[in-house]
């Protein structure tokens, strides 16, 4: 008789434990969903800030590359610069080359703009990855249910 009572206690304990795990899983999904909502709001703000900024037109500007030396921007198509250096022509991408310091230009405003755009693009990437991670965690939790 005592053995049967202990067995019932264990079953009830397992059922309660299972209900507790289910409640914790649902709570975690809710928290991740809220986090995704907040991240999407931030991403929308960053997207709007990025869209408001246009890349500077650097065609005809003299630049200095850390490896290739002095050059001149001969063409700019969207974010791709064609730069003619003494030892050849190179295509390089804005805003990265300016923001990273690889290519320097004697235009403080253009340099700051490229840095700002680069920072916003980095933040966009970070937020998208964080949203993906949360969505993945939710999918994993839903599989367990």
N, C-alpha and C positions, 0 to 999 in steps of 0.2 A: 504494500500500500504506500509506504513512504517512497519507494522507488518510483512508483507511478506519479506521485506528486512532484518529485524532482524532475521527471521527464516533462511533465506539463509546464513546470516553471521554465525549463530550458526553451521549450517551444514558444512560450509567450515572450520570453526574452529575445529570441531570434526574430519573432514577428515585430516586436517593438523596435528592435535594432534595424530591421529592414525598413520599417516606416520612418524611422529617424534618418536613415541614409537617403531615402527617397525625398524627404522634406529638405535635407541639406542639398541634394542635387538640384531640386527645383529652385531653392534659394540662390544657389550659385549661378544657375542659368539666368535668373532675374537680374542679379548683380551684373553679370556679363552683358546682358541686353541693355541695361542702363548705361554701362560703360561705353558700349558701341554707339549708343545714341549721343552721348557727350562727345565722343571722338568724331562722329560725323558732323556734329555742329561745329567743332573746331576746324575740321577739314574744309567745310564750306567757307568759313571765314578766311582761312589761308588761301583757298582757291580764288576767292574774290579779290584778295589783296594781290595775288600773283597776276591775275588777269588784268588788273588795273595798271600794271607796269609793262612798258614796252622796252625791249632791248634797245640799247643805244645804237645809232647808225655810226659805224666806225670806218666806213669806206673812205679811203684817202688818208687815213690817219697813220702816223708813224708809231711803230711799236718796238718793244725790245723783248725778245724771248730769252729765257734763261739758258737755253742750249744753242739756239740758232743765231742769236745776236739780233742786230737791227733789221727791221723789215717794214713793209708798207702793206696795209690792207688794200688789196686791189678789187675785192668783190665781197659782198655780204648778201647771202640768201638766207632769210630768216635767221636762224641761230648759227649758221655756218659761215665762218670767215675764210677767205682765201688770202693768204699772206705771202708776199714775195720777199724772200730773204736772199742774201748774197749767194747762198749755196743751193737755192731751189725754192719751189713753191710748196707751201703746206696748207692744208685745210684744217681748221681748228674750230671747236665749238664754244659758243658763248652760252651761258655766262661763265662756265667752268674755267676756261683758260685765264680769264681776267681775275675772277674771284680767288683762284688757287695761287695766283702770283706768278704763274708760269709765263704769262705774257703781261708786260707792263705797258701802260699807255699814259701819256702825260695829260690826263683828263680826269681830275679828281671826281667829278660828278659821274662820269661813265663808270669809273672804277667802283664807286659806292653803289651805284645802281646795279651793277653786275653782282656785287657782293650781296645786296638785298635780295635780288632775284634768286641767287644760288641758295641763300638761307631759306627762303620760302619753299623752293623746290625740295630741299632736304627735309624740311618739316612736312611737306606733303607726303613724301615717301615714308617717313617715320610713322605718320598717322595712318596711312593705308596699311602698312605692315602690322601695326597694332590692332587695327580693325580686323584684319585677316586672322591674326592670332586669336582674338576673342571669338570670332565666328567658328574657328576650328575647335576651340575649347568647348563651345556650346554643342557642336556636332558630336564631339566625343562624349559629352555628358548625356546627350540624348540617346546615343547608342547603348549606353549602360542601362538606361531605363527600360 
